[in-house]
Amino acid sequence: MLTVALDQGPLERHTPQAALSRLDEVARRAAAGGARLLVCPEMSVTGYNIGADIERLAEPADGPVGRRVRRIAAEHGIGIVYGNPERVGDAVHNTSFLVSATGEPLAAYRKTHLYGPMEQKHFRPGDVPVVQADFDGVRIGLLICYDIEFPEPARAHALAGTEFLVVPTALLPPEDVVAETLVPARAYENQMHVAYVDRCGSEDELSYIGKTCLIAPDGTELARAGSGEELLFARVDPAATTAARRVNTQLAERRPDLYAGLTEAP
């Protein structure tokens, strides 16, 4: 059983230093509440709606931001999923990182489906669809925001053995249906836990929906935030995945021989 904390935090425009100070305090609160893993929203360190500042603030995975987050994780004894623009050579990726409760890097996922002109201008899409890591006996997988709106990435995770799919996001109105309907459907159809962690408040002209949630493999809502700042706690039970897949046998009864044409170019 893995206790997780989901940080639906405010995001008025801020500096990475201010965000890291806040992360330190939230990690302390999450650990004190019994969580072993803290999940933050998409691009949680820099902010999401920052335009050309993406290139200026982008860092390698082992840059100052990464080192600071790893120290925070180790100090409080809690794993952390956080987002930051990642520089790799000439490219910049929208990346979510998973670090262990001792501060060790476990996984880094580069967003594969870029949303809208801002992302498509400033980021290069990732090309590894399934990124996983074992954390406290749970097989965790990572996606980011728009990725979950396509059925294939979540299904690829289910087929690769992911038990807990973590999806940091920056969801905007009027797309409430994603948080309320689509994410629970992804959890149910793939029989795995899904955490969908949005920010809240406003960032320049953008306002965020909130509605962070954790959904069980049978579609049950284990935690749900409103539109304001919240730190949610919930438990991920790997046995629930096994039980759900025993009852809902869709994964075992798929007919891949019928679907080959789905990946062919029109």
N, C-alpha and C positions, 0 to 999 in steps of 0.2 A: 504494500500500500504506500503510495507516494502522495504526500500532502503538498499541494502547490498553492502559490499566491499569484494572483493576476492583478497587475497594476494598471488600472485605468486612471492615468494621471493627467493633470492639466498641461496644456502646452501653449501658453503664450510664448512669444518669441523669446528665446533665452540663449545663453552661451553654453557650450559643452561643459564648462567648469561648473555652472549652476546646475545643469542636469546631473552631473556626477555627484555633486553634493546632495541633491535630492535622492539619487539612487542609493547613496550610503544610508540615508535615514530610512528609506522604504525597505531596504534589505534588512536593516536592524529590526524594524517592526515585523516584517514577514518571518524572520527567523524566530523572533520572540513568540509569534503566534503558532509556531510548530511547523512552518513550511520548510521543505528541503529544496524547493525550486521556486524562483521568482521569475515571472514572465512579463516583459515590458513590451510596449507597442513598437510598431515599425519606426525605424530611424529615431529611436528614443533618445539618443544622446544629442544629436544636432538639431532635432526638429525635422519635420517632413517638408513643409512648404518653404524651402529656403533657396530655390532657384540656383543661380550661379554660385552661391556659397557652397554648394555641394563639392565642387572641385577644390575650393580653398580649404574646406574642413576634412576632406577625405584623407584617410590614413591607412597604412598597412595594418594587417591584423595584429601585429605586435608593436604598434605605435603607442603613444602616450595614453590614448583612451583605453585601448585593450589592456595595457598594463595596470591602469588604475582600476578598471572593473575587476580584474583578477584579484587585486589586493582587497577590494571590497568583499568579494565572494569569500575569500579565505578568512578575512577578519570576522565575518558574521557566520561562517560555516553554512553557506547556502549557495546552491547553484543559481546561475543567472542566465536568462536569455535576453539579449539586448540588441539594438540595431544601430548601425553606424555606416556611413559611406566608406567603402573599402577601396583603397587604391592598390592596383596590381599593374605595375608598369605604367603604360599610358592609359589604361582603362580604369574606370570607377564603377563599382558595383553597389547595388542596394543589398546589403548583407545583414543577416541575423547570425549572431554568434551564441554558442552555448558553452559556458564554462562550468567546471565542477565546483563542488562545495569546498574544495581545497585550492581553487584558483587555477586549475589546469584547463587549457583549451580542449574542448571535446569535439566541437563541430562548427562549421561555418557554411551557411547556405546563401547563395547568390540568387536573388529573385530572377525567375526565368520568364515571367510574363509581365512586361512593363506597361503600366497604365498611363495613358494620356501623353500629351506633348511634353510636359515637364520631365517625366521620367525617361521618355524616349530620347530626349535631347541630351540629358546629362548622364545617363547610366548605360552601361553595356549589359545585356541580359546574360545571366548565367546559363550554362549548358549541362549541368548535372542535375537531373530531375529529382533524385532521391538522395537525401543526406540524412543519416541516422547516427545515433550514439546510444550506448547503454548507460542509463543513469539510475542508480539505486534499484536495479533489477527490472527496470522498465525500458522498453525499446522506444526511444523518442525519435520522431522525425520532424523536420522543419519545412514549412512553406512560408510565403509572405503574401498577405493581402490578396491581390488580384489572382494569384495562383489558385486559390481555393474555388474561384468562380468557374474554373474549368474542371470537368469530372476526372480527366486523366491523371493529373498529379496525385490527387488523393487516392485513386485506385492503384496507382503504381506503388504508393506507400503501403497500402494494405497488402498487396501481393508480395512486397519485400519484407513483411513482418512487423511493420510499425504498429505499436500498441497505443501510442499517445502522440497525436499530431498537433504540433504547436504552430499557431498561425498569428504572428504579430500583424497588425493592420493599421491603416489610417482611413477609416471608412467615413464617407461624406454623405449627407442627404442628397437625393431622396432614396438612397439605396438600403433602407432599413430591411428590405426583404433578404439581403445577404445574411445579416446577423440573425434574423428571426426565423428564416425558413431554410435557406440554402445550407448554412453551416450544420444545423441539426440533420438535414438530409444526408450530407456527406458523412457524418458520424454513423448514421443508421445504415446507409447502403454499403459502408466499408467495415462496419462493426469494430470501430475503434474510438477511443476518446479523442475529442477535438477541443482544443482551447483556442478561442478567437479573441484576441486582446487588442482593443481599440484605445485610442486616446480620447480625451474629452476637452471641452472648451473651444477656444478659437485661436487661430494662428493667421494673422493678417486677415485676408478676405475669406479664409476657409473656416468653417465650423464643423466639428466632428460629432458623430452620432453617439458614440459610447456603445452601450449594449454589449459590452464584453461578456463572454459566456464560456462555460465548460460543459460540454455535452457528452453523455455516456454512450457506449457502443450500441445500446438499444434505443437511442434517441432521447433518453431522459435528460432533462435539464438539471444539472448538478449545481450550477451557480449562474446568476444573471445580474448584471449591473444595470442601473438606469443611465441617465445622461450625464451625471456629475462625477466628481472624483470619488473613486472607491478602491479599496484593496480587498479583493475577494479571496476567500480560502475554500478549497475543495480537495477531494481525494480522488486519485486515479488508482483503480484496482485492476491489475492485469488479469485477475480471475474473471472480471466482468467481460473482458474481451473474449476469453475462451467460452464463457457461457453464452454470450450473444452469438458467436459463430456456430455454436451447437444448435441454437434455436433457428437462427436466420442463416440458411445454407446457400445463399446466393453466390458467395465467393467460390464455393466448392462446385457449384453447378453451372458456372459460366461455360460458354461455348466459343473459346477464342478462335476456332477454325472459321467461324462465321463473321468475324470482325476485322479481318485483315484489310479489307477495303477502306476502313475508317482512317487509316494512316497514309493512304495514297493521295497524291496531289490531284486536285480536280482537273 
